[in-house]
Amino acid sequence: MKTHHPQSLFDFLKLFPGEPECIAYLETTRWTNGFTCPECGISDTAQRIATRPRILRCRHCHKDISLTAGTIMHATRTSLQAWFLAAYLMTSKTPGMSALQLQRQLGLSRYETAFQILHKLRVGMVRPSRDSIGLDWPVEVDETLVGGRTRGKGRGVVTSQ
Ligand SMILES: [Zn+2]
């Protein structure tokens, strides 16, 4: 999947119109060459669980792998699209956006949720990407959604000839 960087809110909505697109994005950024089980190391298509779209199940060791594990979104009840949109808003033209503004923009019922998202994104974004696997994702969003250098270029890059 070739990622391109949304230049506008309209562009963002075309790239991430809903939860499935956000899930697919997480999957392809984590496994650029297809799913490899972190538990047994076997590369194969993972099983999907209809009721748990953020989970991939290994066909070999049957381990459930969470797409959000190791990211700031781990165990979140908030939709991934809300996180992606928050990351987009934060990295675009809204510096100093307050949690209240974010809550309104995302239509979140709880102020606390908006506050946590904002805080986690801020912490993630000011740290270098290699700092911790847990903070890798927001930096990636910073680079991938809004431009900048391509993360992981040279590793796992498939050149078609
Ligand atoms: Zn496995």
Boltz pocket constraint, residues with backbone or C-beta under 6 A from the ligand:
constraints:
  - pocket:
      binder: B
      contacts: [[A, 37], [A, 38], [A, 39], [A, 40], [A, 41], [A, 42], [A, 58], [A, 59], [A, 60], [A, 61], [A, 62], [A, 63]]
      max_distance: 6.0
